[in-house]
Amino acid sequence: MNYLIRLVDNQEFPEEQCRLIEQRYDQSLVGQLGSPEQVAQARRAWVQAKTREDEATVPDLSLEEKQAIVRWERAEAAARLLAFEGYAGALEDLYIDVRVLQPGGDR
């Protein structure tokens, strides 16, 4: 896999349930984006576009960059809903980190 998924700062779920949430989140992303490689590519494109958007003095994102933002954010929102299906608490207090690994980096 080209990325790591972690439920961050979790105090509510036991370790086994955290892994299940992370697994469901990952499966949803792969299902929507095509493959683990495409998940990593989409995440990388989103990070680059959001960084450019944040640093730009004039919002001048290309159509491709705008599409990368929308594509990732839609897939991520759907993955969160699936990962936390049945959870009755506040989702906005829960954060899932997706970290794309560099080639030859730590796994």
Backbone hydrogen bonds in HBPLUS format (Angstrom, degrees):
<---DONOR---> <-ACCEPTOR-->    atom                        ^
c    i                          cat <-CA-CA->   ^        H-A-AA   ^      H-
h    n   atom  resd res      DA  || num        DHA   H-A  angle D-A-AA Bond
n    s   type  num  typ     dist DA aas  dist angle  dist       angle   num
A0101-LEU N   A0002-ASN O   2.88 MM  99  5.48 162.8  1.91 133.3 138.8     1
A0004-LEU N   A0099-ARG O   2.81 MM  95  5.16 150.9  1.89 138.8 148.0     2
A0099-ARG N   A0004-LEU O   2.88 MM  95  5.16 163.7  1.90 151.0 156.3     3
A0006-ARG N   A0097-ASP O   2.96 MM  91  5.22 155.3  2.02 144.9 152.5     4
A0097-ASP N   A0006-ARG O   2.76 MM  91  5.22 159.7  1.80 162.8 158.3     5
A0008-VAL N   A0095-TYR O   2.83 MM  87  5.56 165.5  1.86 165.4 170.2     6
A0017-GLN N   A0014-PRO O   3.03 MM   3  5.41 118.9  2.42 107.7 122.3     7
A0018-CYS N   A0014-PRO O   2.97 MM   4  6.29 152.6  2.04 154.7 163.6     8
A0019-ARG N   A0015-GLU O   3.05 MM   4  6.37 160.0  2.09 155.0 158.7     9
A0020-LEU N   A0016-GLU O   3.13 MM   4  6.41 151.6  2.21 141.0 148.8    10
A0021-ILE N   A0017-GLN O   2.92 MM   4  6.17 158.5  1.97 151.0 156.1    11
A0022-GLU N   A0018-CYS O   2.91 MM   4  6.18 164.8  1.94 154.6 158.7    12
A0023-GLN N   A0019-ARG O   2.85 MM   4  6.00 154.0  1.92 144.7 152.4    13
A0024-ARG N   A0020-LEU O   2.91 MM   4  6.11 162.7  1.94 151.9 155.9    14
A0025-TYR N   A0021-ILE O   2.94 MM   4  6.10 158.4  1.99 149.8 156.2    15
A0026-ASP N   A0022-GLU O   2.94 MM   4  6.12 162.6  1.97 147.3 152.0    16
A0027-GLN N   A0023-GLN O   2.89 MM   4  6.11 167.1  1.90 153.4 156.9    17
A0028-SER N   A0024-ARG O   2.98 MM   4  6.12 154.4  2.05 144.3 151.0    18
A0029-LEU N   A0025-TYR O   3.00 MM   4  6.32 160.7  2.04 151.1 156.2    19
A0030-VAL N   A0026-ASP O   2.92 MM   4  6.19 168.6  1.93 159.8 162.5    20
A0031-GLY N   A0027-GLN O   2.88 MM   4  6.00 156.7  1.94 143.8 150.9    21
A0032-GLN N   A0028-SER O   2.96 MM   4  6.18 147.2  2.07 147.8 155.8    22
A0033-LEU N   A0029-LEU O   2.79 MM   4  5.84 157.6  1.84 155.3 162.0    23
A0034-GLY N   A0030-VAL O   2.76 MM   4  5.23 143.8  1.89 140.5 145.0    24
A0038-GLN N   A0035-SER O   3.05 MM   3  5.09 116.6  2.47  96.8 112.2    25
A0039-VAL N   A0035-SER O   2.90 MM   4  6.25 145.1  2.02 150.7 161.5    26
A0040-ALA N   A0036-PRO O   3.02 MM   4  6.32 165.6  2.04 151.0 153.5    27
A0041-GLN N   A0037-GLU O   2.91 MM   4  6.15 157.2  1.97 144.7 151.7    28
A0042-ALA N   A0038-GLN O   2.83 MM   4  5.91 160.3  1.87 142.9 148.3    29
A0043-ARG N   A0039-VAL O   2.90 MM   4  6.10 160.2  1.94 153.4 158.9    30
A0044-ARG N   A0040-ALA O   2.92 MM   4  6.08 162.9  1.95 149.2 154.2    31
A0045-ALA N   A0041-GLN O   2.93 MM   4  6.12 161.7  1.96 149.9 154.9    32
A0046-TRP N   A0042-ALA O   2.94 MM   4  6.11 154.0  2.01 144.9 152.0    33
A0047-VAL N   A0043-ARG O   2.92 MM   4  6.18 165.6  1.94 155.4 158.5    34
A0048-GLN N   A0044-ARG O   3.00 MM   4  6.22 165.1  2.02 152.1 156.1    35
A0049-ALA N   A0045-ALA O   2.95 MM   4  6.09 161.9  1.98 147.4 152.6    36
A0050-LYS N   A0046-TRP O   2.81 MM   4  5.95 167.6  1.83 157.6 161.2    37
A0051-THR N   A0047-VAL O   2.92 MM   4  5.97 154.4  1.98 145.8 153.1    38
A0052-ARG N   A0048-GLN O   3.00 MM   4  6.20 160.9  2.03 146.1 151.2    39
A0053-GLU N   A0049-ALA O   2.84 MM   4  6.03 155.6  1.90 147.2 154.8    40
A0054-ASP N   A0050-LYS O   2.88 MM   4  6.03 155.4  1.94 146.0 152.0    41
A0055-GLU N   A0051-THR O   2.97 MM   4  6.12 145.9  2.09 145.4 154.6    42
A0056-ALA N   A0052-ARG O   2.94 MM   4  5.85 132.7  2.16 144.8 155.0    43
A0060-ASP N   A0058-VAL O   2.74 MM   2  5.74  99.4  2.39 122.7 107.8    44
A0066-LYS N   A0062-SER O   3.00 MM   4  6.31 161.1  2.04 152.8 157.9    45
A0067-GLN N   A0063-LEU O   2.87 MM   4  6.08 156.9  1.92 149.9 156.6    46
A0068-ALA N   A0064-GLU O   2.89 MM   4  6.11 147.6  2.00 143.0 152.1    47
A0069-ILE N   A0065-GLU O   3.07 MM   4  6.35 154.0  2.14 147.5 153.4    48
A0070-VAL N   A0066-LYS O   3.06 MM   4  6.34 168.9  2.07 152.7 155.1    49
A0071-ARG N   A0067-GLN O   2.82 MM   4  5.88 165.4  1.85 150.9 155.7    50
A0072-TRP N   A0068-ALA O   3.11 MM   4  6.17 172.1  2.12 146.2 148.4    51
A0073-GLU N   A0069-ILE O   2.99 MM   4  6.07 168.8  2.00 153.7 157.4    52
A0074-ARG N   A0070-VAL O   2.95 MM   4  5.99 156.5  2.01 151.2 156.4    53
A0075-ALA N   A0071-ARG O   3.14 MM   4  6.28 167.4  2.15 148.0 151.8    54
A0076-GLU N   A0072-TRP O   2.77 MM   4  5.90 161.0  1.80 157.6 163.6    55
A0077-ALA N   A0073-GLU O   3.02 MM   4  6.00 158.1  2.07 138.1 143.9    56
A0078-ALA N   A0074-ARG O   3.10 MM   4  6.29 164.6  2.12 151.5 155.1    57
A0079-ALA N   A0075-ALA O   2.95 MM   4  6.08 153.1  2.02 143.9 152.0    58
A0080-ARG N   A0076-GLU O   2.92 MM   4  6.14 154.2  1.99 149.7 156.0    59
A0081-LEU N   A0077-ALA O   3.17 MM   4  6.44 161.0  2.20 146.4 150.8    60
A0082-LEU N   A0078-ALA O   3.08 MM   4  6.34 159.7  2.12 148.4 153.5    61
A0083-ALA N   A0079-ALA O   2.82 MM   4  5.93 164.7  1.84 151.8 156.9    62
A0084-PHE N   A0080-ARG O   3.02 MM   4  6.10 155.0  2.09 151.0 155.8    63
A0085-GLU N   A0082-LEU O   3.22 MM   3  5.05 167.5  2.24 106.6 107.5    64
A0087-TYR N   A0084-PHE O   2.89 MM   3  5.40 162.1  1.92 142.5 143.9    65
A0093-ASP N   A0090-ALA O   3.35 MM   3  5.83 158.8  2.40 108.0 113.9    66
A0094-LEU N   A0091-LEU O   2.93 MM   3  5.32 166.2  1.95 118.4 122.7    67
A0105-GLY N   A0102-GLN O   2.78 MM   3  5.07 152.4  1.86 143.5 140.3    68
